[in-house]
Amino acid sequence: MNRGLPGESMTTISRPERRASRPRGTRGRLRAMLAAVRTGCGWAKAAVLLAAIVTGPGEAADWPTLRHDQRRSGATPERLEVAALQPAWVHRPVAAPRPAWPGPARWDAYVKRPQIASMRNYDESFHVVAADGLVFFGSSADDSLHCLDLATGQEQWAHATGGPVRLPPTVHEGRLFFGGDDGQLWCVKAADGSMLWHRPAAVGRLILHDGRLVSAAPLRAGVIVEEDRVWWTAGMLPWDDSFVGCAATSDGTTTGPGTFVRGISHATPEGCMLRGVDHILVTQGRASPLMLDRGSGTSRGVVPGVHGGIFALVADDGRELVGPGPREGFFSETDAGHSAAVARKYGAVAMAAADGMLYVLERATLGCFRIADDAWVWRRPCPSSQAVIVAGDHVIVGGDDRVDAFDRVDGAAAWSGSVTGRAQGLAVADETLLVSTDEGSIHAFRATGAAAQAEEPPPAPPPVTGPVPAARVPDWITCGPVLRFTAPDAAVVTWRTSTPMPTTVVWGQSGDERRIHREDPVTDHEARLDGLRRRRVIPWSIVASDTAAGPFECDTFLNPVAAVPAVEAPTRDPPAAIRADAARVGTCLLAGADELPLAVAIAGGTRLHVTILDDDEARVAAARAALLARGLLGTRIAVVQIDDVAAPPVADRIAAVAVVGARARRMLGAEGVGRWLATVRPGGCLFLPGCGDDERPELTGAATAAVSGEGLLVRPAPPGGIGTWTHQYGGPDNATFAGETLAGARSCREFTVQWLGRPGPRFQSDRGNRKPAPLFSNGRLFAQGLDRFMALDAYSGAILWHLEVPDSRRFNIRHDAANWCCDDQRLFVAVRGGCWEIDAERGTVGRVHAAGTDGGDTWGYVGRWGDRLVGTAVPSRAAYQEFWGGEFWYTAAEGPLAANVCSRSLFAIDVASGREVWRRAGTVVDTSIAMADGRVVFVELPTAAGGRIGDPAIWDDARLVAVAAADGRVLWERPLDLGRAATMFSLACGGGRVVAVASRRGEYAVGTWNAGDGSRVWQTTFPWEAVGKGGDSARPAIVNGVLYVSPKSFDLATGRELPAIVRRGACGSYAASSHAFLTRLGSLGLWDPVDQRATTWERLRPDCWLSAIPAGGMILAPEGGGGCSCGGWLETSIAFAPVRVADRPEVP
């Protein structure tokens, strides 16, 4: 625990005189109550007015904590003169909120559920609290707690911290208590923001989360304050330790009576904490809420029958409601004893509780529900569906660009106002309505004019019915269209046409459309779409003279370009070695806050996000204050206090650049500087400013070191034993193993989190659909979503580029080839009739190779061998693109959706020249193509035509063929003679063998051939592991002379069955490292085939085919489980790296 001095780690702006609170008008309310009784309006309305009189204090009320009170009721007795409300002021912050999580999946395609409730949207706006004429909010953008004057909206002070502050503070006796992603519990003075104390809530280890280094146990559930104690929880990942604590409010200590810090297991506390009858309830995002004993912090387990959400409240009778849960979203209601969930209120988005009533906001309705007899008092249509509170005799509802007020008694419309963005945070204090939106603005409304006549709000928008049918791209567009976000509110669309024509794009919703038109006829087109709203889906179309392409969708939920302030007037340029370095996107680590000018220079001259690590509290506080004053804290540069600069508590290889200045070098010595070198990713650099040849340290792990006039630039040596993943099943050989050793790790306990964050579940179509696998090469991770492609820095998760490409999807990879592969410099993507070369670093589309036929075929298989790009020509629209509905889970063992996609020709192109080198006509099973040792091996069907082929009889005369990759010469050709592959067919090469696996009607047939001459070596059959859920879809994996076909293993050379087995726990396939199999074992896990032991990462769901790969010395798992309505899943992309061997826990 640390005590601070007044004014430390904050900036202060002088505060003008606060206005006096206005009288509440109790006499007027008495008159209104009597009039209600006399005129027959009902005793219900009189009761509401009486409650406002009896419970309302003489002065204007405060809103001291999230949702008003520690029951999170969202209700205040304070009355607003809603009919006279007018805008008072608007506060617009430096940057918009940066939520911890990227948002929910868009839908559940399997059950055709068109909309899924968000279960982790607690920080999508800057929620406020208010007390004593001041407004307080935390910022997830600039790592600070802010204070505004309630009367004017002017900022009074800001207190800087070491990470995003995602929830507002709790006000208690003139002090503010709050926590943040820095893992610290803070207490500051409400009057001026000066620090009273702060203490680490839990562990000091840092994790890279969506580009920010945060505590492995951040405080994301707020706090509860009672008298002289403050409770908090800290944690993020269910397989890591989480914590609950209770500290003295006076000084933050946990050594006195009734105070404690206790570890809790399998927890992900986030959203809110609330005070129950005899316990504390903590929401856990996508998991069931946790109950903790108030006196000791011991866990009572999760609330039975409740399925998650971050919204919770305690009703007047003690029962608790939590939601919105999974699927469409619902609130679960428990009895006071938590013995069971007693009711569910489906479709609810938010609630407020007051005077025995629940005010229930659904997606298109608002209602008043009486708890005593479980009956609706009234329900009415409502256009707003973001947030709800109760203030006196009105219900306030936040919506899209609007906020509405309704009468509590009968639901009659009373007022509406306009805001900028989605109104997701509401509060009332001192007769002022405060509205926080997802664009970061805070709007204040106050009764300042004459009462206006209330107007009925517009009708609610129509319900979401599912995805818009995908528009096909017409043939006159030969490349593209490609949409690329270039700013937080802008995107550029490019495309090529077969003939010159004008450029015309139309975008926007009906009635609010915008148009770009340039008359000059061209073939290369570009149009900039401006004014794109945050978190919206915007239709757009390309228009030709007599036709149109589209409408397509611009989904700004996925815009990776954040609004960050420019670095104005830096005092120096960044070192040339850093400015010119190829790894300009990602994280820069800097040792010591005394290097602040260099940090500002790097932030101003590169795209790197800089994190300063220092162990001196005074230097940290000064640096934070200076950066906050310039608007750079959090958005461009973070300052994190750690225990020891010589041992930065971060994963290895996360930084694109690390910088160790002269003072830090003297303190650290060669060994300490070497630890900083270990934080640098392959291809990155360690920079030692001012270091000359005579000071050059001897660094273990350094590959090169070059001295310039600015200092010493050190490159780390590439780690050994790492593999790539350049094709669907590892390499072009389809061996499901591409050389990755993972440093010998074979248990999940031997790994640490490298990074987590985007892309989120909305990026994908759904968890099913059997999508193409991610790829890895040269430090880059490539992820494919629904008509979109993304490249990330594999070591930090930083997004390099993101392209939206309509009509590019491909599914059912069980029965088709994937549509992409990569090398160190390029990504090759099959899109309709061509294969695009995309620059791997920048995402620019270069040459487009045509499938090269006259029949309108599309490009099927795509693979690389040496200087050859190998592809197939497939009949148009043979690839599977459907995903909406359970049948498109593609689990059928036979029938139309188990038909194999087959091509009409196989060909190779010289990559350097783009010239076609050879082509072989004939029907090829695209899932059978594998390449090794200069050979292309595949299965040809002499009597079948191309397209989707499901007739099992076509396998009767199938031929196994090998040709030379260089020139297409036939090397050998043999009868396949493996039976009918009615369910699935796979082929792989490795160890001098060709391996084929045919799955059909309850069994696998496995055959092997000599790769050199095609002679058969051995063959066997064995039963399926299971029917469906992947038990009938095992693929060959060839690892160090062993062939694995789940659940069995064989000596590849002889066919002798071995004792090692491969298990899977659910649908999907597997990927192999040298010591373990990465697969779904309920959740994502590792299977040790020798010890026959499974370990898993709790609540981490891969997709239903292959979405996690071992490559680059890591496990890389772009989010693949989105859309699953079960709840519980974390829904995040994540990377794991092996713990250093010396630090690994003992694996029994």
N, C-alpha and C positions, 0 to 999 in steps of 0.2 A: 504494500500500500504506500502511496506517495502523497505527501502534502504539498500543496503549491502555495504561491504567493499571490496576492491580489494582482490582477492584470496579466497573469502569466498565461501564455498560449492563447491569446485572444486579442482582438482589436476592439476598440471602443469608439463610438461616435456619440457626441453629446446629444442628449435627449431634450426636446422642447417640453414645455409645460403640458401635462396631460389634462384633458378636459374633465370637468367634474361629471360624475354619473348623474343621469337624469332620473327623476322620480318615475315610479313604475305605473302610477295611475290605478291604485287599488280601488279608489272610490268608483272610477269608471267601470272596473271589472265587476264590482258589486251590482251596479246598475244593470250591466249586461246580463248578469246571472238572473236577476229578478225579472228582467224583460223576457228571457228565455222561458221561464216558468209561466209567466202571464200569457205569452203568445202561443203557447203550446208547442214550442220547439223541442220540449222534452227535458226530462230530468237528466238524461245523459250529458247534454250540453252543459246544464247547470253544474253537474258534478265536475266536469272538466274545468270550468271557470272557478269553482270553489277550490279545487286542488291547487290551481295557480295562485289563489289568494293565500291559502293556508300555508303552503310550503314555500312560497316565494319570499326571499329575504327582503329587507327594506331597501337595500341597495342592489344595483345590478349584479347578477350572478356571474361567477367565473366558469370556465371550462378547463379544469386543471389537469386533465389527463386524457389519454386516448378514449374517444367516445364518452367523454364527460366524467365517468366515475369508474371505480375498480370492479363494478359489475359489468362494465362496458354496455350499459343500457342504451346509450345514444339519446338520452332524454334529459332535458332541463326544464324546470318550472318557469324559467324566464320567458316572458311573452314578447313577441315581436309585433310591431304594428305593420304587418306584412303589406297591407294595401298601399302604404306610403313608402315602401322600400325603394331606395334609389342607389345607384353605384356611388360609393364613397371614395374608394381608391383601389388600385391594382398594383401588386408587387410582382415584378418580373425578375427572376433570378438570373445569375450568370449563365447557368446551364440547366437544362431540363432534368428531371429525375433519371437516374440510372438504376432501374430495378435489379434486384439480385438475380432474378431468374427471367428467362426470355418470354415467359407466358405459356399458356396451355396449348395443347393441340387444337387444331381448328374444328375437328370433328372426330367421330368414331365411325370410320368407313365400314367396318365389319358388320355392325348392326344398323347401319344407315342412320346414325344419330347425328343430326346436322350441326349441333353446337355443344360444346363442352364447357362447363363452368370452370373459371379460374379458381384454383385452390391455394394460390400463393401470391395474390396481387396486393399484399399489404403495403407495398412501398412504391406504387405507381404514381403517387402524388406526394407532395410535401404536406402531410397532415399537420394540423396546428392544434395547440392548446393556448389558453389565454387566461390571464389573471392580473388583477391590479392595473388594468389599462395597458397591458403589454401582451404581445402575441409571440409565441415561440414555435419554432419548427426545426427539425433536423434535415440536413441535405445529404442525399446519396451522391451528389455531384461534386460538391466542394469540401466534403469531409468536415463539416462544421455545424454547430448549433447557432441559429440566428434568432434575433429578437427585433420585433417591429413595434412601433407605437400604434396602438389600436386606433387612435383617433385619426392619424394621418397616413399610416403605412410606411413612414420613414424608418429606415434601419437604425437601431440604437446601438447594437453591438453584435459581434459574432465571435464565437469561441471555437478555435480550431482543434481538431483531433487527428488521430492517425489513420482514419479510414472512414468510409461512408457511414453516415448516421441515418438509419432507415426509418426510425419511428420518432415521434415527438417525445419530449421529456414529460415527467410527472412533476407538478408544482406542489411543494409541501413546505409550509412555513418559511416562505421567502427563498427557498432553494429549489434548484432544478436537478432531478436525478434522471440519468439516461445512459444508454450504452450504445456501442457501435461495432462496426466490423473490425476495429482495432483490438477487440477483445477486452476493452477497458470499461469499467463502471465509473461514471463521472458524477461529481457533485459540484455545481457552480452556483454563484449568487444570481438570483433572478434580476436584481436591480442593475448590475453592471457586467455580468458574465465572468467575473473573476473566479478563478478556481479555488475551491475549498479543499478538495481531495480527489484523487482518482486511484483506482487499484486494478491490477490485472484480474479479470474474472476467472481465468483458467490458464491454459497452456500458452507458451510463447511461440509455438511453431506457426509459420506463415504458409498459406496456400495461395496459388495464383488462381483467382476466380474472376473470369471474364475480364482479364487484363489488369486486375488489381490484386496486389498482395494483401490478403486479409488474414486475420487470425483463423487458425483451424477450428476455433470455438468462438465465433462472433456472437454478440448479443443482438438478436433479431426478434425478440419477443417482448420488448419493453421491460418495465419494472412495475412492482407493486410496493407502495410505501404505506406503512401504518405506524403512527406515533414515532417511535425511535428506531425502526428497523426498515430496511429496504431489501426486497427479494429480487433476484434475477436468475435467468437461465442462460446458458451459453452452449453452443454446439451447432454442427452443420451436417455432418455425415453420419449415418447410423452405425457404421462399422468403427468409427472413432469414438473416443470418450466425449461425453457431454457432461455438463455440470449444472448444479443448482446451488445457489448461495443465498445467505441472509447476513447482511452486514449492519453495523450500527450506522445510523444516519449522521451521527456527529462527526465521525472520522473514517468510516469505511472499514473498520477493523472487523474481524470475524473470530475474535478470541474470547469475547464476553459471553455471558449467559444468553441463550436463545439465538446465538449466531452460529453460522457453520458454512462450510463449503463441502459439497458432496458430489461424487461422480455418479452419473446415471448412464445406463447402457441402452443402446438401440434407440436413441432419441435424436430428433431433429427439431429442436424448439425454434419456432418462428411464427410471427403473426401477432399474437398477444398473449398476455397472462391475465387471468381474472381471479378474483377472490370468491371462492365458493363458501358454502356454509361452514365447513371445517377443513378445507383443503385449498390448494391453489391448482387451477386448471391451466394447462399450457397447450396452446394449439401447436400442431406439428406439420403445417402445410398439407402435403398430400397423404399424411398418415393420421391415424386416430389420435385425438388429443390425450395428453398425459395428465394423470392426477398425482399430485405431490402432497405429502403431509406438510402442513404449515409449520409445525413445530420443529421437525427434524429434517425435512427435505427428502425423506425416503419415498420411493416410488410406490404408488398403489396400483400401478399398471395403467393401461389405456382404458378409456371409457368404452364399455362394451356396446357393440352395435352401432357405433358412430364411425363414419368413414372419412373423416378429415375435413379440411378447410381451415382458414385462418380467421374466420369471423366467429365470435362466441359472445354470448351474453347470459346473465342470470336473470330470470324472470322474477316477478314479485313473490311468487310462492316457493322460490328456491330451485326450481327445475332449471336446467341449463340447455341452451340451444347452440348447436355448432354447425357450421356449414361455410359456404356451399360445398356439398360433397361431390363425388364423381358423377359421371353420366351427365344428365341435363342440369345437375345441380339441385341439391335439396338440403334442408336443414333437419338434423336429427335432434329430437327432444328427449332428454333423459328425465327419469324421476329424481327426486331430491337425494335418494340414496345411491344413485348410479348403478342400480342393480340391472338395468336394461334400458335400451332405447325404446321409449314408449310410443313415439309417433314420428312421422316424417312429413314435412311440409314441402312437397315437391315444387320445383321450379323457382324457389325463393332465391333471390340474389343477396338481399340484406334485410335486417330487421332492426326495430327499436322497441323498447319495452317501457311502458309507463302506465301507472294506475290500473293494473290488472289487465292491460291490453297489450297485444303485440301488433305492431304496425309492419306489415309484411310487404316487401317490395319484390315483385316478380318481373319477368322480362317485359311484360306488356300491361301489368295491372298493379294497383296498389290497394291494400285492404287493411281493415281493422279487425282483429281476431280477439275475441274475449276468452281469456284463459280459463275462467271458472267453469264454463260449460262447453268449451271447445267449439265455439260457434262464431261464424263470421257476422260482424255487425254491419259492415258494408264492404263492398269491393267496387272498383271503378277502373276504367282504362287509364293508363298512364304512359306518356311518351318517354319518360325518363326511367333508367334502370341501372344506375350506378351506385347510389348511396341513399340512406334515409336516416333522419333523426326526428325527434319531437322537440318542439320549443313551445311551451305554454299550451295554447289551444290550436296549434297548427302542426302539421306534418310537413317537413321540408324534404324534398327529393332532388337528388342530383342526376343529371343526364348528360347527353352529348351536346355541348355548347349551350346548356341551359340549366336553370335551377327553378323548381316549382314549389309552391306552397299550397296545401290543401287543408280544409277545415277538419279538425280531429273528429268531430261528431258525425258528420255525414259524408265526408270526402269531397265536399264541394270545392271547386277550384277557387283559390284566393289571390294568387299572384304568380308571376313568372319573371325571370330575369335572364340576361345573356351573360355567358362567360366564354373564355377561350379554352377549348379542350373538353375532355370528359370530367365532369364534376364528381370526383371520387372521394373527396374529404369535405365534411361539413362540421361546423361548430358554431355555437352562438354564445356570445359574451357581451355584457354591457350594451344590450339592445342592438348588437351588430351581428349580422350573419356573415360568416367567413367560409369561403368556398375555395378548395384546393383542387387543381385540375392536373391531368396527366401531362400537360405541357409545362408544368412547373409554376404557373401563375397562381397567385392568391388574390381572390377578389373579395372586397368588403362591401356589404350593402347595409344601409342605415336609413331609417325613416327620416327623411329630410324635407319632404314635400307633401302636397295634399294627397289624400287617398285617391287611388285610381280604381276605376271599375275593373273588376277581375274578368279576364277572358278565359274561356274554356281552352285548355291546351290542345295542340294538334293531336290527331290520332297516333297511336303507337305505330312504329314501323312494322311492316309485315314480318311474320316469323321467318327465321332462316330455314330453308327447306333442303339444303345440301349444296354440294359444289355446282357451280355453273358448268354445263357441259363444255368440255374442252374444245376450243376452236382449232380447227386444222389450219395449218399454214399452206396457202395456195402455192402452186408450182411457179408462178411468176416471181415469187421471192426465192432467190437461189441461195441466200445465206442470211441467217437471222430469222426473225428479228431477235435482237438481244437488248435487254433492258439492264442498265447498270446504274445503281445509285451513286450519285456524285456529291451530294450534300444532304443534310438532314431533311430538306424539303424539295429535293430535285433529283431527277434521274435523266439519263440520256439513252435514247433508243437508236440503234443502228441496224441497217439491213441493206441487202443488195438485191437488185432486180434484174431480170433477164434482159430488159430493154430500158432505155432512158425514159423516165417519167417524172412528173412533179412530185414533190415531197409533201405529204399531208398526213397529219396525225390528229385524231380527236380523242380527248380524254375527259373524264369526269362523270359524275352521276347525271342521270336524266334531269334536265332542267337547269343544270349547272355545268354544262359542257364547255370545254375550251378547245381551241383549234389552232394548229400551226400549219401554215401553207406557204410553200415556196414554189413558184411557177417554173423555175429553171429545171429542165429535164436532165436527170442524172441517173446513174446506176448505183452509186454508193450514197446512201441516205443517212442523215442524222437529224434527230429532233430532240430538243431539251424540254422535259416536262417540269414546269416550275410550280411552286405553291402547293406541293403535295403535303397533305395533312399527316400529322403523326398518328401512327397506329390506325390506318384506314385501308380499305380495299377499294382500289380505284380502277374502273374499267378503261381500257384504251384500245384504239383500232387504227390500223393503217388503211388509208382510203386511196383507191385508184379511180380512174375516170368512170368506170362502169361496175366496179366491184369493191370489196373491202376485205381485209384480213383482220379477223377478230370477231367479237371483242376478246381481248386477253386481260389478265389481271395484274395490276401493280399492287402488291401487298406490302405496304410500308411498315407493317409489324416487323418485317425482316430487314429493314434498312440498317446496315451495319455502320453507317457513317454517323458518328455522334457529333453533336454541336459542342465544340470546344473553343474557348477564347483564344485569340491570336496572342502570341508573345510580342508585346509592343516594346520597341527600342531596347533589345538586349544589348548589354554592354560589350559583348564579344561574340564572335562567330564560334560555332562548335569546331572542335579539331577536325581538320580535313580528313584524317583517317576514319573518323566516325561518320562524317557527312557523306563520304564517298563509299562507305561500306555497303555491301549488298544487303545485309540484314538490317534494313532501316525500319522495319515494322516489328513491334513487340515491346519488350521490356528492357529498360536500362537500369541497372543497379549501380548506385553510387555510394561509396563508403565515406560517411562523414558529412554533417550539415555545414561544415565550414567551406565546402565546395559548392555552395549555393549558386554563385555566378556561373559556374560551369554547367550546373544542372539546368539553369534557365537558358543558356546558350544551346545545349543539346535539345531541349524541348522546342526551342524556337527554330532550329535548323534541321530537324528531322521529324519523322512521324512516331518516334519512340515515346512511350510513357515512362517517365523517370520516377524511380523510387529511391529516396535517400534513406539509408539505414545508419542510425547513430545510437550510441549507448549513453550519451550525455543529455540529461533532461533539459538543461538550460539551452544548449545549442538547438535541440529539437524544437523547443517552444519558440525561439527566436525565428528559426527558419519557417515554421508554420505561419507565424504572424506576418512575416514579410511576403510570403507567397499568397496568403489570403488577401492582403491589401492589394496585390496586383491581379487578383482574379485567377491565379494559376493553381491554387491548392486543389488537389484531388483531380481536377480536370486534366492537368498536364503533368503535375509533379506531386507526389505524395511524400510525406516525411513520417517514417515509422521508427519508434523507439524500440530497440532490442536490448538484450542483456549484455551481449558481447560482440563487438564489430569483428573480432577475429573468428567468430563462428556464426556467420549469418544463418538463421534458422529457416532456410529455404531448400527446396529440392535442387539437385544438380541440374545443370544445363537448361535453366529456364530463361536466361538472359541473352538477348542479342548482343548487348554490350554491357560490360562492367567497368567501372572506373574507380581506381584507388589513388587518391591524391598523396602528396608528399607527407603530410602529417600522419595520415593513416598508415602509410608504408613504414614510417619509422616506428610506429607503435606495433604494427602487425609482424614485421619481419618476413622472411621468405616463406615460412610455413603458413602464416596467415594470408599472405598474398596468394599463395597457392590454393587456399580454400576459396578465395574469390574467383580464381581461374576456373575452379570446378563448377561455378555457377553459370559459366558461359556455354552456350549451345554450340554444336559443331557448325563451323562456318562463321561464328561470331568472333568477338575480340575482347580482350582485356586491355584497357588503356591505362597507362601509368603516366599522367601528365608531369612534365618536367624531369622525367627520368632519363639520364644519359647512359652511355655505354659503361661508364665506370660504376654506375649504381645498379646495373642489371642484376636482378635476383635470379638465383637458380631455382627454377620452377618445375616441379614434377607435373607431367601432363601437358607440357608446352610442345607444340609442333614447330612453330616459327616465332621469331621475335625480331622486330625491325625498329631501329631508332630513327626518329625524325627530329626536326627542330622543335616539335611540340612535345615529344615524349616517346615512350616505348609502347609499341603495339604488339601484343602477344596473341597468337592463335592457338587454341587448344588442339591437342592431337585427337584425331577421330577415335571414338571408342571401338574396341574390338568386339567381334561376335554379334554385330547387328545385321539385320536383314532389311530387305525392301519388301514392298507388296505392290507390284506394278500392274498386275492383272487380277482378274476376278478371284482366282484361287492361288494367289501368291505370285507366281511368275508365269511365263508363257507355257510352262510345262504342266500347269494345273495340279501340282503336287500338294497343294494346301500347306506347304512349308517352303519358306524362302530364305532359310539360313539364319533366322533369328534365334539367339540362345537365351535371351532375357537373363543373361549372367547366371544361368543355371537355376533360376528360381522356378519353383513348381507348386507354390502355395500362395494364396492371396495375402497371407500374413507377411510375405517377403517383399511386399510392394508398398510404396507411398504414392500419394496423389501428386502427379506432375502439374496438372491444371484441370479446371473444369469451367464450363460455361456454354457458349453458343457453338454450333447451332442448336436450337431448341426443338421441341416436338412439332411446332408449326411448319418447320422447314420441310418435313416429310409428308408423304401421302397418308401413311398409317403404319402401324407396326407390322402388318402382314404384307401381302402383295409380292413377297420374294424379290426384293430390290437388288440392284447391283451393289457390290461391296465397296467400302472406301478403299482408297489407294494411298501409297506412300512412296516417295522417292526424294532424295536430296533435301531432307529436312522439311518437306511439305506434305501435308495431309490433304487429300481431296475427298470431299463429301458430296454426294449427289442426293437431291431432294426431288420434290414434285415439280418437274420442269425447271430445275435450277441446279447450279453447280457452285461450289465454294472451295477455295483454297485457304488453308490455315498454316501458320507456323506450327509444326507438329510439336515443338518443344514448349511453346507458351500458349497455344490456342489463339494467338492473335490472327484476326481475319486479314488475309492478304487481298482477296478480291471475292466478289459475289456476282454471278451472272444469272439473270432470269431469261430462260430460253423456252418460249412456248413450243409445244408439240415435240418435246425431246424425251419424254418419259419412257421407261421400259420396265416391265414387271415380269413375274413368273420366270425368274432366272433358273429355276429347276429345269425348265424346258426350252430355254433359249440362252444364247450367249449374252454376256454383258456388253454394254454399249460403249465401254471406254477402257483405255490403258494409259500408261504414262512412262516417261523416262525422266532423266535428271532435269531436262529443260522444257519439256513440252507435255501437254495433256492432249490425248487424241480421243475425240468424242464423235461417235456415230450419231448424226442428226439427219433424219429422213434420208435423202439420197446421197449424202456426202459424209466425209469424215473431216472434222474440223481440227486443225492444229491450233492449240491455245497456248500462248506463252505462260509457262508455269508460274513465273514470278509476278507478272503484271495482269494476266487475265485477258490480254488482247487476242482477238481472233485473227489468225493469219491465213495461211493457205487452206483452201477447202479442196479435198480430193474427192472426185466423183466416183460413185460405184461403177461407172463406166459401161453401162448397158443401155440399150435402146428401148427397153420395155418398161421404163418407169420404176425399176426396182429400187429398193432402199438398201442402205448399208447395214449389214447384219453384224457378224463377228468382227471385232477389231483387236489386233495383237501386233506386237513388235518382236522381230528377231534380227539382231544386228542392224544393218542399214535397210531392212525391209519392213514395210508396213503391210500386214496381211489382213485381208478382209474377205467378206462374202457378199454376194448380191442376192437379196431376198425379195420375193414378191411384195409389192406395196401393201402396207398395213398388215403384214403377217405378224409383226411383233405384238406382244401383249401390252396394251395400254390401259385396260380397264382396272379400276380399283374400288369402285363403290358397290359394296354388298359382300355378304359372306362367301358367295361362290368365288369371288376374286381373292380369296385367301390362297387359292391355288394349292389346295391340299388333296384334290381328287386323285385317286390311284389310277383311274382310267377315265376315258371319256374326252369330250372336246377340250376341256381345260387342262388335260394331261397330254395334249398333242405336242409333239416336238416341232420347233421352228426349223425348217430346212431351207437351204439356199439353192440357187440355180447355178452358181459358179463360185469358185474359190480363186483368188488372185493375189498378187503382190505388187507393191509400188515401191520404187526407190525413193526413200525419204528425201534425199538431198535434192534430186531433180524433179520429183513429182511425177516421174514417168512410170507408166505401167510396164512391169518387167515380164510377167507371165500371168496367164489365166487358164484355169482348167474348168471346162464345162462339166456339169454333173450335179446331182442332188446330194448335198452334204448335210449331215446332221450337225447343226452349229454347236451343240453342247459337246461334241466329240473332238473338237479341234484342239490339239496340244502341240507345242513346239519344244524341241530339245536337240542339242548337238547338231544344229544345222538342218534338222528334219522338221517337216510339218506332217503330223500324223492325224488322220481323220477317218470317219466312217462314211462311206458312199452308198447310196441306195439306187441301184441300177434301174429299178422298175417304178420308181416314184417320181412325182413332180415336186417342185419346191412349194413352200408355204407351210401352213400348219398341218402336220401329218399325224393322225392318231390311230391309223389302222395297224394293229400289231403284226399283220402279215408282211408288212414291208421289211421286217427284219430277217425274213427267211433267206434272202439272197444278199444280205448286206456284206460289203467288202471293207476290210481294213487296209488303208492305203497310206504309204509314206512317200513324200516327194521332197526334193531338195528345196530349202527356203530360198536359195540364191537364184535358181533358174526354173524351178517347177518340174525338173526331171523326176520321173517315177523311179523310186529306189526299190520298192517292193510292193506287192499287193497280195493279200490273202483273204480267204473267206473268214468272216467274223465268227460264225458258228458258235454263238453264245446264247441262242434262244431269243425269244421275243421280249424286248424291253418295254412292256406295256406301261409301266409306271414312271421310270426314269432311266436315263443312260448317262454315264460319266466316263471320261477317259483322261488318263494322266500319264506322264513319262517321268522316269527317274531311275538311277542306278542301272542304266543299260536295259531297262525294261519298258515296255508299253503295257499299261494296266487298263482294262475295261471292266466296268461294273454295270450289270444289267439288273434292274429291279422289276420284278413282275410277280403278281399274284401270290404273295406270301413268302417269297424267297429272293435272295440275291444270287446271281451267277457272276463269279469273278474269273477273269481270264488274263493271263500274262503272255507276252510275246517278246522275243529278242528284238531289241530296237535296231540292231544292225542288219538283220536279214529277214525279220518278220516270222521266224519260226516260233511255233507255240512252245511255251515252257511248262506251264502248269495251269490247272483250272479246278475250281471247286464251287460248291453251292452251300448255302446255309440259310436258315429262316430269318425273316425280318425280326427286328427288335420289337416292333409294335406296329399296329395299323394306324396310320395317321400320325399327327404331331411330330413328323420327321422320322419316325421309326421305320418308314419305308423309303427313305431318301438319303441313305448314307452314301457319302462320296469317298473316293480313295484318297488317303493321305500317305505320302512316302517320306519317311524321316529316318535318315541314317541306316538305310538298308532294311527297314521294317515297313511293311504295308499294313495300314490300318483301314478297315472298313467297319465302322461301328456295328456291333460291339466287339468285333474280333480283330486279331492281329496275326500276321504271317511273316515268315522269313521271305523277303522279296525274291531272293535267288532260288529258293527250293520249294516254296509253298508250305513249308512246315508251320502248323499252327503254334502260336506262342501264347504264353500265359497272360501277357498284358492285354487289357481290355480298354475300350473307350466307352464311357457312358455319357449320355445327355439326359437332362431332366425335363426337357420340353421341346417344342418345335424348333426347327432351325438346324444349321449345319455347324461345322467346327473349323477352327484354324489352329495350326500346330506350331509350337516352338520346338526347340531341340529336346525339351524335358517335360512339356505339358501341353494339354489341349485347352484352348480357349473356346468356351461354348456356353450355352444357357443351361444352367443347372438349377432351375427355378428362377434364380436371378443370374446375372453374369458371374461366371466363375472359372476356375481352373481345375482340370482333371489330371491327376498324376497317374499315367497308365501303368507304371511299375508298382507303386504302392497301392494303387486302386483306391485313391482317396480324393474326395471333392472338397474344395473350399470356395466360398462365394463372397461377393460384395453385396451386402443386403440392400434390397429395394432398387437395384440397378438392372433395368430390363433391356436386353438387346432386342433386335427385331427378329422376325421369324425366318430368317435365312442366315445372312452373314454380315453383321454390322460392326464387329470388333475384330481387330487384326493385331498380330504381334509384329512390330516393325520399328526400326530406328532405335532399338534398345528399349522400347516401351510397349505397353498395350494401349492401343488407340481405339477409342469407342465413341464415334459420333452418335448422338442421341438417335435411337432407333425404335424405342418402345412407345412413342407418342400415339395417342388415340385409344389406348387401352383404358376402358372405362372402369377397370377394377379399382383404381386409386392406389395410393401407396408408392408407386414408382417415382423415383427422383426426377425423371425427365430432364436429363442434362447430358451434354457431351462431356467426356472425361478422358484423361490419359493417366496411366499409372507407370511408374518407373521402379525397377528393382532397388530395394534398399542396398546400400553398400554391404558387401559380404560380412565385414567385421561388425556391422550394426544389426544384422538380421536376428530376429527371434529364433530360438531353437524350434525346428519343425520335427514333431515326434514321428 
